[in-house]
């Protein structure tokens, strides 16, 4: 079966499940999107890597990457290989000592590792057909690169709270949430600070 390359185009709170997030994968040079619901910890792990943030101590997926690198295990690609009863199944395609190994993985963990290794993410046509969403292409922009992956605001209320704060208050809050290792909130605060600086 032909593999279809995907890339992470968005990460946001899940509308359908509380305390969950949705990572949206987009078809490279295509209009289809594949939303996958993941847990908060995995969403944070993906967000930290996407935003190139440096946690004070390694997160679990950083530890896994360091472990694999120390033992000369390369992650070549991630394949979302199956979908059964709403659950996505993935494989890590790795190599060590000229031997290629497929390792079963939760899709959220596979994506967190793919971002860290900078390796491609693939799926198959049947999975995109059954769980994917086709975007309209009114401007004929098919084939253009999607926007840089972004982290959406938690809720409208949280966004309004940040807008009501001064830059000094935001800077103090940013340090607090970084100390608590709440990187998703840190990204939202950092983006608010940056948007104000760009306007001044």
C-alpha positions as CSV (number, residue, x, y, z in Angstrom):
1,X,0.0,0.0,0.0
2,X,1.2,3.5,-0.8
3,X,2.1,5.6,2.2
4,X,0.8,9.2,2.5
5,X,3.0,11.7,4.2
6,X,1.5,13.8,7.0
7,X,2.7,16.8,9.1
8,X,1.4,18.3,12.3
9,X,-0.6,21.4,11.4
10,X,-2.4,22.2,14.7
11,X,-2.7,21.2,18.4
12,X,-5.7,22.3,20.4
13,X,-8.1,21.4,23.1
14,X,-10.5,18.6,22.1
15,X,-14.1,19.8,21.6
16,X,-15.5,16.3,22.0
17,X,-13.6,15.1,25.1
18,X,-12.7,17.1,28.2
19,X,-9.1,17.1,29.5
20,X,-8.0,15.9,26.1
21,X,-6.4,17.5,23.1
22,X,-6.6,17.1,19.4
23,X,-3.5,16.9,17.2
24,X,-4.4,17.6,13.6
25,X,-2.2,16.0,10.9
26,X,-2.3,17.5,7.4
27,X,-1.7,15.6,4.2
28,X,1.6,17.0,2.7
29,X,0.6,18.8,-0.6
30,X,-3.0,17.9,0.0
31,X,-6.2,19.1,1.6
32,X,-7.1,16.2,3.9
33,X,-6.7,16.5,7.7
34,X,-6.5,13.7,10.2
35,X,-7.6,14.8,13.8
36,X,-6.4,12.5,16.6
37,X,-7.5,12.9,20.2
38,X,-4.5,12.6,22.7
39,X,-4.0,13.1,26.4
40,X,-2.7,16.3,28.1
41,X,0.8,14.9,28.9
42,X,1.4,13.8,25.3
43,X,0.0,17.1,24.0
44,X,2.5,18.9,26.2
45,X,5.3,16.7,25.0
46,X,4.5,17.5,21.4
47,X,4.0,21.2,22.1
48,X,7.4,21.5,23.8
49,X,9.2,19.9,20.9
50,X,7.3,21.9,18.2
51,X,8.1,25.2,20.0
52,X,11.7,24.1,20.6
53,X,11.4,24.8,24.3
54,X,14.0,23.4,26.7
55,X,12.5,22.0,29.9
56,X,14.6,22.2,33.0
57,X,14.7,18.4,33.1
58,X,14.1,15.9,30.2
59,X,10.5,14.9,29.6
60,X,9.8,11.2,29.1
61,X,10.0,11.5,25.3
62,X,13.3,13.4,25.5
63,X,14.6,10.6,27.7
64,X,13.5,8.1,25.1
65,X,15.3,10.0,22.3
66,X,18.5,10.3,24.4
67,X,18.3,6.6,25.2
68,X,17.9,5.7,21.5
69,X,20.7,8.0,20.4
70,X,23.0,6.7,23.1
71,X,22.6,3.1,21.7
72,X,22.7,4.2,18.0
73,X,19.0,3.5,17.3
74,X,17.7,5.7,14.6
75,X,14.0,6.5,14.2
76,X,13.4,6.7,10.4
77,X,9.6,7.2,10.2
78,X,6.4,6.9,12.1
79,X,3.5,5.0,10.4
80,X,-0.1,5.3,11.5
81,X,-0.8,1.8,10.4
82,X,-4.3,0.9,11.5
83,X,-7.6,2.3,12.8
84,X,-9.9,0.0,14.8
85,X,-13.0,1.1,16.7
86,X,-11.8,4.7,16.8
87,X,-8.3,3.8,18.0
88,X,-5.3,4.7,15.9
89,X,-2.4,2.2,15.9
90,X,1.2,3.3,15.0
91,X,4.6,1.8,14.4
92,X,8.0,3.3,14.9
93,X,10.3,2.2,12.0
94,X,13.8,2.1,13.6
95,X,17.2,0.8,12.7
96,X,20.2,-0.4,14.7
97,X,23.3,-2.2,13.4
98,X,21.9,-2.4,9.8
99,X,18.7,-4.1,11.1
100,X,15.3,-2.5,10.6
101,X,12.8,-3.0,13.4
102,X,9.1,-2.1,13.7
103,X,8.0,-1.2,17.2
104,X,4.3,-0.9,18.2
105,X,3.5,2.5,19.7
106,X,0.6,4.6,20.9
107,X,0.1,7.2,18.2
108,X,0.5,10.1,20.6
109,X,3.9,8.8,21.7
110,X,4.9,8.1,18.1
111,X,4.1,11.7,17.2
112,X,6.0,13.1,20.2
113,X,9.1,11.1,19.1
114,X,8.7,12.0,15.4
115,X,8.8,15.7,16.3
116,X,12.0,15.2,18.3
117,X,13.8,13.1,15.7
118,X,12.5,15.2,12.8
119,X,11.3,12.1,11.0
120,X,8.4,11.8,8.6
121,X,4.9,10.7,9.6
122,X,2.9,8.5,7.2
123,X,-0.5,6.8,7.0
124,X,-2.5,4.9,4.4
125,X,-5.3,5.9,2.1
126,X,-7.9,3.7,3.9
127,X,-7.2,5.5,7.2
128,X,-7.5,8.9,5.7
129,X,-10.7,7.9,3.9
130,X,-12.4,6.6,7.1
131,X,-11.1,9.2,9.6
132,X,-9.9,12.2,7.6
133,X,-11.5,15.5,6.8
134,X,-11.4,17.1,3.4
135,X,-10.8,20.9,3.5
136,X,-12.4,23.2,0.9
137,X,-9.9,24.8,-1.5
138,X,-11.7,27.9,-2.7
139,X,-8.5,29.8,-3.5
140,X,-6.9,26.9,-5.4
141,X,-4.1,26.7,-2.9
142,X,-3.7,22.9,-3.0
143,X,-0.1,22.0,-2.7
144,X,0.9,25.0,-0.6
145,X,2.6,24.4,2.7
146,X,0.3,24.7,5.8
147,X,1.0,27.4,8.3
148,X,3.5,26.8,11.1
149,X,2.0,24.5,13.7
150,X,0.3,26.5,16.4
151,X,-1.1,25.8,19.8
152,X,-4.6,27.2,20.1
153,X,-5.8,29.0,23.3
154,X,-7.3,26.8,26.0
155,X,-10.6,28.7,26.0
156,X,-12.0,32.1,25.1
157,X,-12.0,33.0,28.8
158,X,-8.3,32.1,29.2
159,X,-7.5,34.3,26.2
160,X,-9.4,37.2,27.6
161,X,-7.6,36.8,31.0
162,X,-4.2,37.1,29.2
163,X,-5.3,40.1,27.3
164,X,-6.3,41.9,30.5
165,X,-2.8,41.5,32.0
166,X,0.1,43.9,31.7
167,X,3.4,42.7,30.0
168,X,5.0,42.6,33.5
169,X,2.2,40.5,34.8
170,X,2.4,38.2,31.8
171,X,6.2,37.9,32.2
172,X,5.8,36.9,35.9
173,X,3.0,34.4,35.0
174,X,5.2,32.9,32.3
175,X,7.9,32.2,34.8
176,X,5.4,30.6,37.1
177,X,3.9,28.3,34.5
178,X,7.4,27.3,33.3
179,X,8.4,26.4,36.9
180,X,5.2,24.2,37.0
181,X,6.2,22.8,33.6
182,X,2.9,23.8,32.1
183,X,4.4,24.3,28.6
184,X,1.1,24.6,26.7
185,X,0.0,27.5,28.8
186,X,3.5,29.0,28.6
187,X,3.3,29.0,24.8
188,X,0.0,30.9,24.9
189,X,1.5,33.5,27.4
190,X,4.6,33.8,25.3
191,X,2.6,34.4,22.1
192,X,0.5,37.1,23.9
193,X,3.7,38.9,25.0
194,X,5.2,38.6,21.5
195,X,2.0,40.0,19.9
196,X,2.2,43.0,22.1
197,X,5.8,43.6,21.4
198,X,5.2,43.4,17.7
199,X,2.4,46.1,18.0
200,X,4.6,48.5,19.9
